[in-house]
Amino acid sequence: MKHSHIPETKIVDWMLGTLPKQEKEAVSSHLRQCAFCQNALKAWEAIRMEATSRSGEPPSAMKERIWANMEAQKQAKRMQHRLRWAVGLGGAALVAFLFFVRSSISGDGSVVPHEPSSDHYRYVVVEAPPERIVHHPETKRFSIEPLAHFEQLNGTIWLNDDTKEMVMEIEGLKPFAARDYQLWIVYTDNEMKGELLTIRHGASRILITGEDVKRFKQIKASLEPKGGSVTPTGPETFIVDLEHE
């Protein structure tokens, strides 16, 4: 531990007193010697003060509130930066920025960050699976089978190579204050692209169209830090292998 910094998650656990005794002693020793981690601890303590604990709240709930508070601060800073950038470029850029903000609002009114879609497919949120795809004679249907600890999930993927369209409907998505569900699209050449799932009332319904659909090999999802990850890091929630023949 002397040769590397303490992960932020462990600093938060140490601050809340939820680490095992042996780990707690090791972290305490490191903090006495590392100015970088001391500053990180001070920053988390400030966030903890803003997320004042409710009476009788368990450490696990407090931890979620601390992460949520931190992510809210990050989101506010990102939005302020984008606004300054748009205003600096002039009116047209400002209009485009406001459209981006509006289109990033989920059904419950919260901002949903979203990565740009591929040049070869378009990713959109839909209210319901389009019947023209669901009932198309060439459409293949795949049931979504959840992995351990996510048994409440259920859903379906519809894939049509002829029309180059894929629809996914999934329900039972439990909300997490400091985590996002991220969809991972795995291609036949093992290239992988990530898209954040927009959740409305515990469900997500998306439509993907474009040439790339014919190259999708696998669809899976995982829980990731707010804003998503470049590659999967969190626990996987489901995996679906696609067939094109």
C-alpha positions as CSV (number, residue, x, y, z in Angstrom):
1,M,0.0,0.0,0.0
2,K,3.0,2.3,0.5
3,H,3.7,2.3,-3.3
4,S,0.2,3.2,-4.4
5,H,-2.8,5.3,-3.4
6,I,-5.8,4.0,-1.6
7,P,-8.9,3.5,-3.9
8,E,-11.6,6.1,-3.2
9,T,-14.1,3.3,-2.4
10,K,-11.9,2.1,0.4
11,I,-11.3,5.6,1.7
12,V,-15.1,6.0,2.0
13,D,-15.4,2.7,3.8
14,W,-12.6,3.7,6.2
15,M,-14.3,7.0,6.9
16,L,-17.6,5.2,7.7
17,G,-15.9,2.6,9.9
18,T,-17.0,-0.4,7.8
19,L,-13.6,-1.8,7.0
20,P,-12.4,-5.0,8.7
21,K,-10.0,-4.3,11.6
22,Q,-6.8,-5.5,9.7
23,E,-7.7,-3.4,6.6
24,K,-8.6,-0.4,8.8
25,E,-5.2,-0.5,10.4
26,A,-3.4,-0.7,7.1
27,V,-5.4,2.2,5.6
28,S,-4.8,4.3,8.8
29,S,-1.0,3.7,8.5
30,H,-1.0,4.7,4.8
31,L,-3.0,7.9,5.5
32,R,-0.5,9.0,8.1
33,Q,2.2,8.9,5.4
34,C,0.5,9.9,2.2
35,A,-0.5,13.5,1.6
36,F,-2.4,12.7,-1.6
37,C,-4.7,10.3,0.2
38,Q,-5.1,12.7,3.1
39,N,-6.4,15.3,0.7
40,A,-8.7,12.7,-0.8
41,L,-10.0,11.9,2.7
42,K,-10.7,15.6,3.4
43,A,-12.6,15.9,0.2
44,W,-14.8,12.9,1.0
45,E,-15.3,14.2,4.5
46,A,-16.6,17.5,3.0
47,I,-19.0,15.5,0.8
48,R,-20.1,13.5,3.9
49,M,-21.0,16.7,5.7
50,E,-23.2,17.8,2.8
51,A,-24.9,14.4,2.8
52,T,-25.8,14.6,6.5
53,S,-26.8,11.2,7.9
54,R,-30.4,10.6,8.7
55,S,-31.2,9.4,12.2
56,G,-30.5,5.7,12.5
57,E,-29.3,5.4,8.9
58,P,-27.1,2.3,8.4
59,P,-23.5,2.8,7.0
60,S,-24.5,1.2,3.7
61,A,-27.3,3.7,3.0
62,M,-25.0,6.5,4.1
63,K,-22.4,5.3,1.6
64,E,-24.9,5.4,-1.2
65,R,-25.9,8.9,-0.3
66,I,-22.3,10.1,-0.2
67,W,-21.6,8.6,-3.7
68,A,-24.9,10.2,-5.0
69,N,-23.9,13.6,-3.6
70,M,-20.5,13.4,-5.2
71,E,-22.0,12.4,-8.6
72,A,-24.5,15.2,-8.4
73,Q,-21.6,17.7,-7.9
74,K,-19.7,16.2,-10.8
75,Q,-22.8,16.4,-13.0
76,A,-23.4,20.1,-12.1
77,K,-19.8,20.9,-12.9
78,R,-20.0,19.1,-16.3
79,M,-23.2,21.0,-17.2
80,Q,-21.7,24.4,-16.2
81,H,-18.6,23.6,-18.4
82,R,-20.8,22.7,-21.4
83,L,-22.9,25.9,-20.9
84,R,-19.8,28.1,-20.8
85,W,-18.5,26.3,-23.9
86,A,-21.7,26.8,-25.8
87,V,-22.1,30.4,-24.9
88,G,-18.5,31.1,-26.0
89,L,-19.3,29.6,-29.5
90,G,-22.4,31.7,-30.0
91,G,-26.1,31.4,-30.4
92,A,-26.2,28.4,-32.7
93,A,-24.1,26.3,-30.4
94,L,-26.2,27.4,-27.4
95,V,-29.4,26.2,-29.2
96,A,-27.7,22.9,-29.9
97,F,-26.6,22.6,-26.3
98,L,-30.1,23.3,-25.0
99,F,-31.5,20.7,-27.4
100,F,-28.9,18.2,-26.0
101,V,-30.0,18.9,-22.4
102,R,-33.7,18.6,-23.3
103,S,-33.2,15.3,-25.2
104,S,-31.2,14.0,-22.2
105,I,-34.1,14.3,-19.7
106,S,-35.5,11.0,-18.6
107,G,-39.2,10.3,-17.8
108,D,-38.7,11.1,-14.2
109,G,-37.1,14.5,-15.0
110,S,-33.5,13.6,-14.3
111,V,-30.6,14.2,-16.7
112,V,-29.4,11.0,-18.3
113,P,-25.8,11.3,-19.7
114,H,-25.5,9.5,-23.1
115,E,-22.5,8.5,-25.2
116,P,-22.8,9.2,-29.0
117,S,-24.0,6.3,-31.1
118,S,-21.8,4.6,-33.6
119,D,-21.4,6.0,-37.1
120,H,-23.1,2.8,-38.3
121,Y,-26.0,2.5,-36.0
122,R,-28.6,4.7,-34.3
123,Y,-29.6,4.2,-30.7
124,V,-32.9,5.7,-29.5
125,V,-35.3,5.2,-26.6
126,V,-38.8,4.1,-27.4
127,E,-42.1,4.0,-25.5
128,A,-42.9,0.5,-26.6
129,P,-41.4,-2.2,-28.9
130,P,-42.5,-1.3,-32.5
131,E,-45.0,-3.9,-33.6
132,R,-43.7,-3.9,-37.2
133,I,-40.5,-5.4,-35.8
134,V,-41.9,-7.6,-33.1
135,H,-44.4,-9.3,-35.5
136,H,-42.2,-9.3,-38.6
137,P,-41.8,-12.9,-39.9
138,E,-38.0,-12.6,-40.2
139,T,-37.6,-11.3,-36.7
140,K,-35.7,-13.5,-34.2
141,R,-36.7,-13.4,-30.5
142,F,-34.3,-13.9,-27.6
143,S,-35.3,-14.0,-23.9
144,I,-33.2,-12.1,-21.5
145,E,-31.9,-14.4,-18.8
146,P,-30.6,-12.5,-15.7
147,L,-27.4,-13.4,-13.9
148,A,-27.1,-14.1,-10.2
149,H,-28.3,-11.4,-7.8
150,F,-30.4,-9.8,-10.6
151,E,-33.2,-12.4,-10.7
152,Q,-35.8,-9.6,-10.8
153,L,-34.9,-8.7,-14.4
154,N,-36.9,-10.0,-17.3
155,G,-37.1,-8.9,-20.9
156,T,-36.8,-9.7,-24.6
157,I,-34.6,-8.8,-27.6
158,W,-36.0,-8.8,-31.1
159,L,-33.4,-8.9,-34.0
160,N,-34.1,-8.5,-37.7
161,D,-31.1,-8.7,-40.1
162,D,-33.3,-7.9,-43.1
163,T,-34.5,-4.5,-41.8
164,K,-31.2,-4.0,-39.8
165,E,-33.1,-3.3,-36.5
166,M,-32.8,-4.6,-33.0
167,V,-35.3,-3.8,-30.2
168,M,-34.7,-4.5,-26.5
169,E,-37.3,-4.3,-23.7
170,I,-36.2,-5.0,-20.1
171,E,-38.0,-4.6,-16.8
172,G,-37.2,-4.9,-13.2
173,L,-34.3,-2.5,-13.2
174,K,-33.8,-1.5,-9.6
175,P,-32.4,2.1,-9.3
176,F,-29.1,2.8,-7.7
177,A,-28.1,6.3,-6.4
178,A,-24.5,6.0,-7.5
179,R,-24.6,3.6,-10.4
180,D,-25.9,3.5,-14.0
181,Y,-26.9,0.4,-16.0
182,Q,-24.8,0.3,-19.1
183,L,-25.5,-1.8,-22.2
184,W,-22.6,-3.4,-24.0
185,I,-22.8,-4.4,-27.7
186,V,-20.2,-7.0,-28.7
187,Y,-19.5,-7.4,-32.4
188,T,-18.5,-10.5,-34.3
189,D,-14.9,-9.3,-34.3
190,N,-15.1,-8.8,-30.5
191,E,-15.2,-5.0,-30.8
192,M,-17.4,-3.6,-28.0
193,K,-19.4,-0.4,-27.7
194,G,-21.2,0.9,-24.6
195,E,-24.5,2.8,-24.3
196,L,-26.1,4.0,-21.1
197,L,-29.6,2.7,-20.5
198,T,-32.3,5.3,-20.0
199,I,-34.6,3.9,-17.2
200,R,-38.2,4.9,-16.9
201,H,-40.3,3.4,-14.1
202,G,-37.9,0.5,-13.7
203,A,-37.8,-0.4,-17.4
204,S,-35.8,0.4,-20.5
205,R,-36.9,0.1,-24.1
206,I,-34.5,0.9,-26.9
207,L,-34.3,0.6,-30.7
208,I,-31.1,0.2,-32.6
209,T,-31.0,0.6,-36.4
210,G,-28.3,0.5,-39.0
211,E,-25.8,-1.7,-40.8
212,D,-23.9,-2.6,-37.6
213,V,-26.9,-4.6,-36.4
214,K,-26.0,-7.5,-38.6
215,R,-22.6,-7.7,-36.8
216,F,-23.9,-7.9,-33.3
217,K,-22.8,-11.1,-31.6
218,Q,-23.7,-10.5,-28.0
219,I,-25.7,-8.0,-25.9
220,K,-25.0,-7.7,-22.2
221,A,-25.3,-5.1,-19.4
222,S,-23.6,-4.2,-16.2
223,L,-23.8,-1.8,-13.3
224,E,-21.2,1.0,-13.8
225,P,-20.3,4.2,-12.0
226,K,-22.5,7.2,-12.8
227,G,-21.9,8.4,-16.4
228,G,-20.7,5.0,-17.5
229,S,-17.3,3.3,-18.2
230,V,-15.1,2.8,-21.2
231,T,-15.1,-1.0,-20.5
232,P,-17.2,-3.1,-18.2
233,T,-16.1,-2.8,-14.5
234,G,-19.2,-3.5,-12.5
235,P,-21.2,-6.7,-11.9
236,E,-22.9,-8.0,-15.1
237,T,-26.7,-8.2,-15.0
238,F,-27.5,-10.3,-18.1
239,I,-25.9,-11.7,-21.2
240,V,-27.6,-12.6,-24.5
241,D,-25.9,-14.5,-27.3
242,L,-27.4,-13.5,-30.7
243,E,-27.8,-15.8,-33.7
244,H,-28.0,-14.4,-37.3
245,E,-28.8,-17.6,-39.3
